[in-house]
C-alpha cells in the first residue's frame, strides 16, 4: 500500500521544517517566524520561534475581511431548553470583541489567566475567543467537575478572573453552578479579583457584591477590544488532564503551532472545506471541544455546531439525526460511547430513517477505542464512512487517523489506521527498542512532536519531563499500548497506567482512591475500570473497612458514592462499590489492580508470580459476582 497519506507522512518526517512552513503559509501572521523549529532547548521544542500573530484574528477577523461576514460561524442547538441561536462571523466577532473589552476593563491583560466554568452555551465559545483576542490564557473547567477539582485548577493557574454561569442543565436536571463556584473559591488558596456570572433563566444566582459581576450588564457597557499580537510560542490555553498520581496536569497549548496544525487538520484529516458545517458532539471542557468545536472549524471558515444535550433522552435516540438534518451537518465527530447508547435504545436504527441526512458524508469517532460492533452498526445504518481515530489531550489533534482529505483508506474496525503526517509513531519494548510488526508494546512518538502538541506543562517543566519523556529518552510516552500490523495500521489496545476512559472522559482511578481513602471508616481501597457496554469503562471500588466499624456496609458505600460525586463530579460515573476483607497484593505491597480488572471483566488471567496469597483471588471473584460482575461470561 502506498497511499497519499503515507507519502505525505514520509515527507513530513524527512523534512519537518519545510513541511510545516508550507502549512503555515495558510495562516495570517503579524510577523513571520525567524525559525520554524527551535530545538536549542531540547527536549523542549518550540515551533515558529519569532513569529507573532493572534488566534482570534485567524478565527474571526480574517473571514469577515475575506467576505464571509454573513456566513454562519456558530450554531447553538439546545435540546435541553428547546432553543437555538445562530451567529454569523460578523455577529460572533462583535460579541467576542465586546466581551474582550469587558475583560480588559476588569484589568485582564496579556498573559493573565482566566478560568472559564460554563455549560455548553455560546458564551463559553465567546469567552474563550475573547481571552485569545487580548492575549489572556484561558483555562476551561468542565462543568461536571465538583468544587475540589475546580479549586485545584484555580490554585494552579492563579486566575485574575473567573467566568461562570448561574446553572447548567443535565437532561431534565438543573444544576446550580454558583454554589459549586463559591465553594471552590473558598477552598482555593488563590482568590480571583472578579467573577463574571451569566444568569440563565432556569436558575438565577445571588451575586456577591464587590466580587461578582453580571455578564449582561457588563457587556452592555463594554467597548470592543482590538486583537493583541502575541508570540507564536506564547500560551493560548491551559487544559488539565488527570495524572497517574491523581494530580491534574496542566497541558499548555501555544498560539502558533496550534493554529497551524489545527487549520491543516480540517482539510487533510477531516476533509472539510470553508463554508461547510462541522459538528463535534463533545463538551468545550474537553480537548475535543477546544480543538474541534471552537478553534479548528473557525480557523477553516466553517460553520461549527454547539449542541447542549445528549445522544439519547433529549428527547430520544434520534437527537443526533435531528441536529444533522436541521443544520445540514457535513461531518460529525463524537465518542463511541454516544453511539453505544443510541444503538442500545434504537438497535434497528428506526430513528435514523425519520430524518433527511442527505448532507452528511463522514462520521469520526474518538475519545476511546471503538469496538467493531458499534463501528459496523453506525456504518451500516448511516451508509457513510465511519472513521475511528486516536489522539490525546496532550497532542490536541489526531495522532492516528484515516485522513479522508488525503484519500480515504480501507477501514479496519478496531484500528485508527495510519499515523497522521507529522507524528513519528514507534511501538517499543520495555528497553526502548522497536518491536516487530504485530507485536504489542508501548506506543511512543519520537521527538520533536509536531506543531499543536503540548510544549510543556503549566509551570512544571520537570513534571512534563518526568511524565512524558523519561520512560524512553528521545520519545514522548503516550501511555497507551498497541501494535502496528503488516499494512502499517496502528492498533491502540489499552492504557498502560491507571487512567480509565469513562464515556470518552479520561479520569484517574488514583484520584478516586484518594477520595475514598479520606472516609473515616476506610482502611484501604482500590478503584479499577471495568468494561461497560455503554460508557466503555466505569469505575468500581473495593473497600476494606477499619477494624471495629459496625455500620451497615450499604451506608458506607452510599457515602463514598456521594463523596466521589461531590469532589470529582457526576462525570466519574462512580456508582458501585463492594466491601471486601482484603485486597490482592504482591509481596512488596503493590495492589494487583490489573488482575482485579480482568476478574471483573470475566477475562482469563494468569496467577501473578509475586502474589502474597493466591486464595484472595477467589475471594475477590466472589465479591465481584456479588455486585454483578462480570456482566456476561467472556472467554
KOLLOGU-905039 format. One record per atom (N, C-alpha, C): y, z, x. Coordinates in steps of 0.02 Angstrom, whole numbers, plus 50000, padded with zeros to 5 digits. Layout:
# KOLLOGU-905039
YZX/...
# end
This chain:
# KOLLOGU-905039
499405000050043/500005000050000/500625000050044/501084995550031/501704995150069/502274993950020/502494999149987/502994998749934/503694998949963/504184997349920/504894998049940/505045005249959/504755009949922/504885017049937/504635018850007/504035016450025/503775017850091/504205014750146/504425008550134/504845005150183/505495008850194/505815010850139/506455014450143/506345021350174/505795024550157/505645031150185/505585030750261/505225025650285/505145024850357/505815023750391/506245019650360/506905018350389/507325024650390/507265028850339/507655035050336/507465039950390/506835039750412/506615044250465/506755041450534/506725034950541/506845031850606/507585031850625/508025030950575/508745030650587/509115034550533/509035041150532/509325045050477/510085044650473/510415044450530/511145044350527/511405037850497/511095032250516/511305025850487/511135025550413/510555028250395/510335028150325/510825031950281/511015038050302/511435042150259/512175040250264/512365037150320/513045034550324/513145028950273/512635024850266/512665019450216/512715022250146/512305027450131/512335030650065/513015033850052/513325036550105/513965040050098/514545035350083/514445028850093/514965023950077/515095023650002/514625026249962/514685026149889/515085032149863/515355036149909/515715042249891/516455041549908/516885044749869/517605044649883/517785050349931/518025048549990/518205053350043/518955053750051/519215059750060/519915060650081/519985059050155/519465060650192/519435059250264/518715057950283/518585052450317/517905050850337/517675055850391/517025056350396/516715060950442/516805058750515/516775063650560/516765062250631/516055060950655/515585064450625/514885063950646/514445064550584/513975059950574/513545060250515/513105066450517/512785067750574/512345073550581/512555077450643/512755083650632/512925088050687/512325092550700/511995091350757/511405095350775/511545100050833/512185101450846/512365105550903/512175112950893/512065114950831/511905122050818/511195123050795/510725118950818/510025119450797/509785126750796/509395128650746/509115124650691/509565124150630/510215125550638/510685124950583/511045118250589/510845113550546/511115106850548/511675106050497/512155101750511/512695100450464/512795092950457/512865090750394/512955083650379/513695082150366/513915076450392/514585073750382/515125078350409/514995080850469/515465085250503/516135081750511/516675085250493/517345082450497/517585078850435/517115077450389/517305074150327/517655078850279/518105076150239/518475080050190/518445076350123/518325080050069/518265077050002/518315082549950/518245080549887/518215085449832/517675083449783/517225088049768/516655086649724/516875084949653/517345088749626/517575087549558/517915080749553/518295078849603/518615072249603/518095066749597/517535067549633/517005062549631/516615062649566/516625068249530/516265068849467/516675066349408/517345066949412/517765065449353/518325060449368/518765062349414/519375058349425/519225051149444/518725050049487/518585043249509/518385038749451/518045041449401/517825037449344/518405035949297/518855040749289/519455039549249/519875034149282/519955034649347/520355029749384/520025022849384/519355022649379/518995016349383/518895013049314/519175016049261/519135012849195/518605015649149/518305021249167/517795024349124/518085030249083/518735030749077/519045036449046/518795037748975/518645032448937/518445033248868/517685033348858/517305032748913/516575033448908/516395040748899/515875042148861/515645049048855/515385051648921/515625057448940/515395060749001/514885066148984/515035070148932/514625075848914/514495075948839/513865076748820/513675077748750/513355084648745/513655088848705/513385095648692/513035095548625/512395097148625/511995097248564/511675104148558/511895107948508/511635114648499/511195115048437/510545115348449/510075115948394/510105122948363/510325127848401/510335134748376/510945136248333/511475132448341/512055133448298/512165127548250/511785122148260/511865116248217/512515112648228/512775112948290/513405109648305/513325104948364/513795100348371/513805095648427/514525094248445/514645093148509/515305091348534/515225086048588/515715081648593/515695076548645/516345076648684/516305074648747/516885074348791/516865067648828/517395063848822/517455057948865/517635060248936/517605055648982/517805057549051/518525059949053/518965056749014/519665058949012/519715066048983/519365067248928/519395073848896/519105079248940/518535077848972/518225082949014/518665084349075/518965079249103/519425080249159/520005084749138/520275083649078/520825087849054/520625095149047/520035096349017/519795103249009/519675106649076/519365102949122/519205105849188/519845107249227/520315102649226/520935103549263/521325109649237/521325110549172/521685116349144/521335122849161/520665122949157/520325129149174/520385130549249/520385125349289/520505126249361/521195129449372/521695127149332/522355130049337/522355137349316/521965138949264/521915145949242/521605150349297/521095147849330/520795151549385/521295152649441/521655147349458/522145147849512/522695152849494/522895152849430/523405157549408/523175164849415/522525165949412/522245172649421/522115174249494/522345169949538/522295171349609/521675168649644/521275164649608/520675161849640/520885156149685/520675156449748/520865151549798/520245148449830/520365143449871/519835140149908/519425145249947/518765144949938/518315149549973/518145155849934/518545157549883/518385163349841/517765161949800/517395167249784/516805166449742/516955168149669/516645164449624/516695165549552/515995165749524/515805171349493/515155171849460/515225169249388/514765164949368/514765162049301/514145164249265/514235168049211/513675170949173/513755168649101/513535162449088/513665159249024/513025156148996/512985155548930/512425151948899/512525144448907/512095140648872/512105133348877/512645130448831/513255130948853/513835128648815/514275124548862/514705120148835/515125115948878/515545119748928/515745125848909/516175129748953/515825131449019/515155131549019/514805132649083/514915126749130/514875120749104/514995114749144/515725114549167/516175116149121/516895116149136/517055121149191/516765127149187/516895132349237/516645130249306/516045127349309/515765125149373/516215119849405/516395114849367/516805109449394/517515111849411/517765116749374/518425119449389/518425123149456/517895126749468/517835130049534/517825124849589/517425119649580/517385114349631/518065111049640/518455110549587/519105107149591/519585110749637/519575117349637/520045121149679/519715123949742/519095121849755/518775123949817/518465130849814/518435133849754/518095140349748/517345139249747/516965144349765/516245144049769/515945147249708/515595143449666/515325146449606/514615149049617/514455154249580/513785157049579/513585157949506/513175153449481/512965153749411/512355158249407/512375163049361/511815167549349/511525166049280/510875164649279/510535163049216/510655168449164/510825166349103/510995171049050/510425175549028/509805173949047/509235178149029/509125183949075/509515184449129/509415189949176/509775196249152/509475201949168/509745208449148/510285210849196/510585216649181/511135219349221/510965220349294/510355222649309/510175224049378/510185217649420/509895212249393/509885205949429/510595203149438/511005203849386/511695201549390/512085205649441/511975212149441/512325216549488/512155214749560/511525213049573/511325211149641/511715205149665/511825200349621/512195194249639/512945195649646/513205200249606/513895202249614/514005205649681/513545210049699/513605213549764/513575208649822/513145203649818/513055199149875/513625194149881/513895191749825/514425186649828/515125189649830/515215195849806/515875199049804/516375194349770/516265192749706/516695187849673/517385190649658/517885186249660/518555188349639/518585188649563/518165184749529/518215184149457/517525182449428/517405184649366/516785183049331/516965179549265/516605174149251/516705170549187/516075171649145/516175174049083/515605175449040/515785173948968/515325175548923/515415174348851/515225180648813/515425180848750/515265186748710/514515187048694/514175181248691/513465181348673/513125174848692/512465175248694/512045169348698/511595169248637/511245163748627/510805163148569/510125160748591/509615164648575/508925162848591/508545161948526/508425155648507/508105154448443/508545156948386/508295161848349/508685164748294/509025171248315/508925173348377/509205179748400/509865178748436/510355182748418/510995182848454/510945188448506/511085186748569/511035191548623/511735193048649/511995199048637/512665200748663/512655200848740/513105197048770/513145196748843/513605202148871/514115203848833/514635208348860/514355215148882/513915218348842/513635224748866/513235223948931/512885218248938/512505216948999/512975216049058/513525212449047/514015211449099/514345218049119/514545222049070/514875228449084/514415233049124/513775233149105/513295237349141/513205234949213/513175228249221/513085225449288/513675227149333/514285226749307/514875228449346/514865235849363/514635239949316/514575247149329/514085248449386/513525244649388/513025245649440/513245242849507/513655237649506/513835234149568/514335238249608/514265237749674/514735241349718/515395237649724/515365230949720/515975226949722/516195225049652/516815226449635/517065225149567/517525219049567/517435214449519/517885208749515/518585210849492/519095206949511/519765208349488/519845207149413/519535201749389/519605199849319/518945197049293/518875197449227/518335193949191/518645189649137/518435183449133/518665178949080/518085178349030/518225180048967/517705180348916/517825175148862/517335170848851/517365166148795/517075169648733/517475170248681/517245173348619/516885168148577/516235169248565/515855164748520/515855167848450/515885163848398/515935166548330/515325170548308/514755169448341/514135172948320/514165180448336/514575182448385/514635189548402/515225190248450/515785192448424/516365193648468/516275200248505/516605200648563/516525206548606/517195209948617/517205216648619/517825220248637/517995219048711/518625217848725/518845216648793/519145222948823/519045223848888/519315229648924/520015227948948/520525231448923/521215229848942/521305230449018/521665225649045/521805225749117/521285222249159/520695221349131/520165217849169/519945211449135/519845211649069/519565206049033/520115201749002/520015195149007/520485190248980/520115185648932/520455183648880/520155179148831/520205171848854/519645168448855/519625161348879/520135157048842/520135157348776/520555153048735/521295154348748/521485160748750/522185162448764/522405160048833/521965161048881/522115159148950/522205151648957/521765147948923/521795140648929/522415137848895/522635141148841/523215138748804/523845138848847/523865143348896/524465144048937/524395140749005/523805137949020/523665135549087/523975128749101/524175127749164/524405121349189/523835118049227/523745111449219/523195108149255/523265108849331/522705109649365/522695110149437/522445103649468/522735101949524/522505096049561/521895097849603/521545092749627/520975093849670/521195096449739/520825101249764/520945104049831/520445100949880/520665097349930/520195094549978/519835100150016/519185099150026/518785104050064/518365100250115/518135103850165/517705100850215/517025099250184/516725093850207/516055092050183/515565097750194/515675101650245/515215107150262/515395113650228/515945113850190/516125119950153/515635120950096/515505127350077/515045128550021/515335126449954/514915123349913/515095121649844/514865127249797/514245129549807/513985134849764/513455138949800/513315144749770/512755149149790/512305149749729/511655148849740/511175149649685/510595153849711/510445159149676/509945163849701/509245161949678/508785162649725/508075161449712/507695167549736/507155169149701/506775175249717/506465174749786/506505180149822/506175180549888/505505183849881/505095183149933/504415186049931/504445193549931/504995196549952/505065203749951/505365206249886/505545201549842/505875203449779/506625203649786/506885202449847/507605202349858/507845195249851/508295193849804/508525186949793/508865184149855/508775177649865/509075174249922/509605169449897/510195169849925/510755165649903/510755158849938/510465153849905/510445147149932/511145144249930/511375141749988/512035138749993/511965131149986/512415128049949/512455120849943/513135118549968/513145113850014/513785111350039/514075105949993/514685103850007/515005098849965/514805091749982/514825089950046/514735083050065/514025080550059/513555083950091/512855081850089/512585081850018/512775086849979/512565087549910/512785081449869/513415079549877/513685073949839/513335067349858/513245066249922/512935060049945/512225059549920/511835064849930/511125064649912/511025064049837/511405067949798/511285067849725/511505061249694/512055058449717/512265052049690/511755046649708/511495046849769/510975042049790/510355042749747/510175048949731/509555050149694/509565047349623/510145047149591/510175044949522/509915037849513/510115033349556/509885026449551/509195025549581/509095028449640/508495026949679/507885030949656/507965037249639/507405041349615/507305040349540/507845041049502/507795041149429/507915034349396/508155029549434/508255022849407/508805022449355/509335026549363/509865026949313/510505023849341/510845019949300/511475016749319/512055020049282/512655018849307/513265021249275/513285018749203/513515023149158/513565021249087/512955022949046/512395024649079/511785026349042/511765033849027/511295035648982/511265042648958/510665046148991/510815051649025/510315055549061/510295062549032/509695065049021/509615071748992/509125075849033/509375081149063/508935086149095/508895092049048/508315092949017/508215098448969/508025104649008/508535107749038/508445113749078/509025118349062/509185122849107/509725127649098/510195127149158/510845127849145/511315127449200/511215133049250/510865138349231/510735143849277/510215142349330/509845136849322/509345134949371/509575128849410/509225127349464/509435121849507/509415115149471/508945114149425/508925107849387/509585107049348/509825112449319/510445112149282/511035110449326/511055113649385/511595112049433/511575104649452/510985102549475/510925095849504/510945090349452/510585091249395/510465085549351/510705086349280/511025092049264/511435092249203/512155091049222/512385094549274/513095094449290/513275089049341/513015089749402/513315085849456/513075078649462/512435077449471/512205070649486/512385065549432/512265067049367/512445061949317/513185060249317/513615065249328/514335064049329/514545060349392/514225061949449/514365058049509/514235050649497/513705049149460/513495042249450/513885038849394/514265042549355/514625039549299/514205038849236/513705043149229/513265043049170/513545047549116/513215047449058/513325052449006/512765057549013/512945063849018/512455069149026/512415073348963/511805075548944/511695079348883/511585086748901/511945091048866/511865098348873/511565100848808/510945103148810/510575105048750/510485112548746/510715115548692/510615122748680/510085123448626/509475124648647/508925125048600/508265125148637/507725124748600/507055125048628/506675118648612/506125117348646/505725111448629/505355112148563/505205118348542/504905119648477/505275125448444/505265125648378/505565131348344/506305130648329/506625125348355/507335124348340/507465117248316/507205115148258/506815119348212/506055118048216/505855112748252/505145110648250/504975107048315/504355104648323/504165101148385/504475094248393/504895092248346/505245085948352/505935086548382/506115092648406/506795093848430/506995089048486/506555088048535/506715083648591/506815076448568/506385074248522/506415067248500/507045066048460/507275071148422/507905070448386/508485069448434/508495073448488/509045072848536/509045066048569/508455063648589/508405057148620/508645051648573/508445052148510/508635047248460/509385047548444/509645053648433/510345054448413/510825052048467/510645053048530/511135051848583/510945045948628/510415042348610/510235036448648/510035037848720/509655043148729/509445045148796/509005039748828/509165037948889/508765032948926/508235036248970/508425041649004/507965045049050/508015052549038/507445055849034/507425063049022/507045066549079/507245072649092/506945076749144/506855083749115/506235086349115/506115093049091/505505095949126/505295101949106/504725105249136/504085103949096/503515103749129/502885102949093/502765108149039/503045114149050/502975119549000/503205117348931/503765113748930/504035111448866/503545106848830/503225102548868/502755097848837/502105101248817/501915106448853/501325110248831/501455113548763/502055116148756/502245119348692/502255114248636/502545108448650/502565103148599/501865100848581/501445099848631/500765097548620/500365102648579/500485109048592/500135114148553/500325114048480/500965112948466/501215112948397/501095106248361/501075100848399/501015094248368/500535089948409/499895091848410/499405088348454/499345080948439/499455078948377/499395071848360/500025067748372/500565071148395/501185067548407/501525065048344/501395068248287/501675065748223/502435065948222/502735071048253/503465071648253/503785066148293/503445063448344/503715058048384/503845051948340/503395050848292/503445044848250/504035045048202/504335050748194/504895051448147/505555048648175/505575047348240/506215045648272/506195038948308/506775035848311/506845029548347/506975031148421/506485029748463/506545031148534/506625024648573/506925019648543/506995013148574/507385013248639/507845018048647/508255018348708/507885021548766/507355025248751/507025029548800/506545025648844/506595026448911/506165022448954/505775026349007/505995032449026/505635036149078/505685043649066/505125047149076/505105054449072/504925057149141/505335061749167/505195065149230/505025072449215/504515074949249/504315081949242/504345085349310/504585091549311/504605095449373/504715102749356/504685106949407/504775114149398/504125117849409/503575114349401/502905116949411/502435110949412/501845111949437/501365106449439/501155104749368/501165098349351/500975096249284/500235094749282/499885097849235/499175096549228/499065089449200/498505086549216/498375079549197/498375078549122/498085083349084/498045082649011/498745081948980/499205086149003/499885085948975/500225079348992/500155077149055/500465070849076/500195064949035/499545064749028/499235059148992/499405059448917/499455065448889/499655066148819/500355063248809/500825065248853/501505062848847/501545055248856/501185052848905/501185045648918/500895041648860/500355044248831/500035040748776/500455040548713/500805045948698/501195046248636/501885043248643/502175043448703/502845040848712/502855033548734/502295031348763/502235024448788/502775022648839/502935027548881/503405026448937/503085029549000/503305027449059/503055030749120/503235038149121/502745042349138/502855049549145/502775051249219/503315053549250/503335054449322/503365061949339/502845064349371/502835071349395/503135071349465/503655075249477/503945075449544/504065082649565/504185083549630/504175090349660/504795091449703/505105097149691/505655099349734/505775106749723/506285109449755/506395116649755/507135118249747/507275124449729/507975126849728/508295125449795/507925126749848/508205126149915/508395118949932/508005114049909/508165107149927/508685104149882/508695106149818/509215103749773/509095096949742/508615093249769/508435086649742/507725085049765/507405079849737/506685079049746/506455077949818/505885081149834/505545080249899/505015074849892/504625075349838/504095070449825/504195067649755/504175060949749/504285057849684/504055050649684/503945048249625/503835041149613/504525038349598/504845035649649/505555033549644/505605027049604/505725027649539/505705021749496/506265016849512/506815019249541/507355014749560/507165010249618/506635011949653/506395007849709/505785003849691/505595004149626/504995000649603/504435005649588/504265006249525/503785011349503/503095010349536/502825015749563/502165015749594/501635017449543/500995016049557/500465018449513/500495026049506/500395028649446/500405035849433/499715038749445/499685044149483/499065047949490/499195054849460/498935056149400/499055062749369/498855068449415/499325073149424/499205078849469/499555078149535/499795072049551/500145070849614/500875069249600/501315071449646/502025069749641/502185063249677/501675059349693/501735052749726/501955053549799/502405049449822/502575049049893/503175053349911/503245055149974/503855058549995/504465054049982/505015057249963/505635053749950/505975052050016/506305046250022/506665044750084/507115050550105/507085051950170/507475057550198/507045063550215/506465064250183/506035070050193/505425068250236/505365071450294/504795070550339/504295076050323/503855074750274/503395079850249/502765080050292/502565086050311/501955087050350/501525092250315/500855091650323/500385096750300/500075099850362/500165106350370/499995109750433/499465115150423/499075116250476/498605121850476/498965128150500/498595133650507/498915139950525/499235139750594/498995135350637/499275134750704/499855129750708/500035126750651/500585122050650/500395114950667/499745113550669/499515106750682/499425102850617/499585096350618/499485092350558/498735091750543/498565092450480/497865091950460/497705084750440/497075083150434/496865076450415/497025075150341/497075068950323/497185067150253/496615069850210/496795072550153/496305075450108/496185082850121/496445085450176/496345092550193/496955096650172/496825102250139/497365106450114/497655110750170/498305111450169/498655115750217/499335117750190/499745120550233/500425122550214/500875116450218/501235115150164/501695109450162/502355111450194/502555107550244/503175108950280/503575102450285/504215103050302/504645097250312/504945097750381/504845092550421/505115092550488/505875092450486/506195096650527/506925096850532/507185090650568/507795088550551/508255091550503/508085089650432/508225094150386/508185092450315/508715087250299/508595083050250/509095077950232/509705081150199/510245077350190/510835079950155/510635082650086/511025087550062/510905090449996/510485096749998/510095097650052/509685103650057/510105109550084/509835115550077/510215121350099/510325121150174/510945122350197/511065123050269/510905130050294/510925134950248/510775141950266/510775146050201/510705152650208/510775157350153/511465160650157/511715162850100/512385165750097/512415172050140/512865171850189/512975177550235/512325180050266/511845175550277/511195177950301/510835172450341/511135170550396/510825165550439/510135167750463/510085174250480/509445176750506/508915176650451/509115178150389/508645177750334/508405170750322/508845165850331/508655158850325/508135157050378/508285159150440/507825157750494/507145161050483/507165167250462/506535171050453/506135168450394/506465166950338/506105164950277/505825157850282/506185153350315/506015146250310/505825142850376/506055145450431/505995141750494/505535145050545/505345151350534/504985155050586/504235153450586/503945151850528/503215150850524/502995144950567/503365139450564/503195133350602/503835130750634/503995133150694/504625131150727/504715123550727/505335121550709/505485114450704/505355111550635/505095115850590/504935113750522/505205118750471/505355116150412/505535120350355/504895121850315/504775128250302/504185130350264/504335130050190/503955126050153/504065125650081/503735131350044/503255134750076/502845140050045/502395137249990/502285130749991/501805127549946/501215125049987/500635125049956/500035122349988/499835115849954/499575111149993/499385104749964/499075100250015/499015093849998/498715089050044/498995082150030/498865077550077/499045070550070/498405066550064/498355062150013/497735058450004/497735051950045/497225047950035/497135041950076/497675036750064/498045037150008/498585032449993/499265035150013/499265041050044/499905044150063/500225048150008/499875048749950/500145052749894/500095060149912/500615063849892/500655070949905/500415074849844/499985079749856/499715083949802/499915091249817/500335094049774/500535101049782/500095105249737/499735109949767/499205113449730/499385120549709/499745124149752/499885131249735/500425133949781/500665139849765/501125143449809/500735147149863/501065148249918/500745152149971/501025159149976/501475161049933/501745167849933/501675170849863/502055175849848/501955179249783/502455176949730/502765171249739/503195168549687/502755165349634/502875167149571/502505163949517/502985159549477/502695154749444/503085149749408/502995150749333/503465154049301/503425155449229/503865150549192/503545145849159/503905140749120/504445137149163/504255135649225/504715132249269/505195136749305/505185143349292/505635148049324/505265151749379/505495151349440/505175154649496/505385161949498/504905166349491/505035173549489/504585177149538/504835182549564/504455186249614/504045191849582/503385191749595/502975197349572/503155203649609/503385202949672/503605208749710/504185212249677/504645208349649/505215211349614/504995214949552/504495212249517/504235215749457/503875222149477/503495221849531/503145227849554/503635233349572/504205231449599/504705236449616/504955240149554/505035236449500/505255239449436/504705244149410/504085241749408/503535245749382/503445252149422/503505251449488/503385257249531/503915262649522/504485260849493/505015265849483/504885270349423/504385268649383/504225272849324/503935279449348/504125284749316/503935291449338/503185292649337/502815289149294/502095290349287/501665285649329/501975280849364/501595275749400/501495277749473/500865277749494/500705279149564/500675272749605/500325267749579/500265261349613/500275255849560/500435249849582/500425244249534/500355237749572/500145232749535/500135225949561/500285221149504/500635215849519/500775210649470/500495204149497/500105200649457/499835194149477/500015189049424/500105182849445/500225177549399/499575174349377/499445174249312/498835171249287/498995164949248/498525160449247/498625154049214/498755154849139/499225151049113/499385151249042/499475144149017/499175142748960/499165136048933/499865133248921/500335137448902/501005135048885/501485135848943/501515141648972/502035143149022/501815141549094/501205139349103/500975138049171/500685144249203/501105149349210/500895155949233/501275161249195/500965167049187/501315172849162/501105178949204/501535183949210/501365189849249/500945194849210/500435197549243/500025202949215/500075208849262/500185214749234/500245220749275/499625225049274/499445227649332/498905232549338/499215239049365/499095244449328/499455250649340/498955256249355/499085259949408/498725266149422/499195271949408/499005276349362/499435281849344/499365287749392/499875291649396/499855297549438/499365302649409/499075306549452/498605311749430/498975316649384/498635318649331/498925323549285/499315320549228/499425314049228/499775310749172/499285310449113/499475313549057/499025313749000/499325310348938/499815306048948/500115302348893/499655296648871/499785293948812/499415288048790/499595282248836/499095278548858/499215272948904/499655267748871/499565266648806/499965261548771/500715263148775/500885269648772/501585271648777/501875269648844/501505271048897/501745269448964/501835261948971/501345258148947/501375250848954/501985248048917/502115250448857/502695248148820/503345249748857/503375255548888/503975257248927/504055252548987/503495250949018/503525246349076/503755239349055/503505237048998/503715230548972/504465230448961/504725235748932/505445236148919/505845236648983/505575240049034/505925240549098/505995233749131/505465229749129/505505223049157/506005218849118/505995219549052/506455215649010/507175217549025/507295223949036/507985226249048/508235224449117/507805225049167/508035224149236/507975216949262/507475213349239/507385206549262/507565201549207/507385203349146/507575199149089/506975196449051/507085194148989/506545191348949/506215185348981/506585181949026/506315176049058/505665177449096/505565183749116/504965185449154/504335184949112/504395185249046/503815184849001/503285190049018/503515195949038/503045201349055/502885205148991/502265204348966/502075207348902/501405210948905/501025210048959/500355212648961/500235216549025/499935222349017/499755226549074/499145230649056/498805232949107/498225237249096/498255243049145/498065248849121/497995254749164/497305254649195/497275254949261/496635254649298/496555260849341/495925262049361/495795267949402/496055267149473/495995261049500/496205259649568/496285252149577/496615250249631/496735243249646/496295241049704/496035234949703/495625232549759/496065231249820/495825233849877/496225233249939/495775231549998/496105228950049/495755228150113/495725234950148/495365235150201/495325241450239/495995243550267/496415238650278/497085240250305/497575242250250/497355241950187/497775244150132/498125238650095/497995232250112/498305226650077/497965225450010/498355225149957/498095223949890/497865216649884/497275215549857/496985208849852/497235205249790/497865203349791/498165200149732/497845193349718/497705189549772/497405182949762/496735183349728/496335188249748/495675189149718/495735191149645/496205195649631/496315197749562/496535191949518/496945187549545/497165181749506/496565177349488/496115176349535/495535172249522/495085175449469/495015181949472/494625185549421/494935184549352/495595185449348/495945184749283/495905177649257/495905172849303/495875165749282/495165163449268/494675167849281/493975165949270/493725160949321/494005161149381/493815156449434/493365159949484/492855156449508/492405159349558/492795161549620/492575167049650/492895169449711/492375171949760/492555171949823/492125174749874/492305182049886/491805186049898/491945193149912/492325193649978/492935196249978/493305196850041/492935201150091/492915198750152/492535202350204/492855208950221/493505209550208/493855215650229/493945220650172/493635219450114/493735223950058/493465230950073/493825235950051/493605242750068/493035245250023/493005242749961/492465244849915/492315239249866/491775235349876/491635229649833/491535231449760/491335237549744/491195239549675/491825238849632/492405239749663/493025239749624/493155233049591/492885227549619/493005221049589/492655220549521/492085223749513/491755223949448/492185227849398/492485233249422/492915237349378/493525233349355/493825229649403/494415225649387/494235220149338/493645217149346/493415211949299/493385214749228/493105220749221/493065223849155/493765225249127/494225227449171/494905228849148/495245222449122/495155216949157/495455210649134/495145208449068/494485209149062/494165207248999/494425211448941/494605217648957/494875222048905/495545219948878/495925216048917/496575213648893/496555206148880/495945203348877/495875196448854/495895191148907/495715192848970/495705187849023/495025187749056/494775181749073/495085175249062/495065173248989/495525168748970/495545166448901/494915162548883/494695158448930/494075154648920/493685154748985/493025154748982/492635154249043/492785147749078/492885148149144/493005142249185/492495141949240/492365135949264/491895135149318/492255135749384/
# end
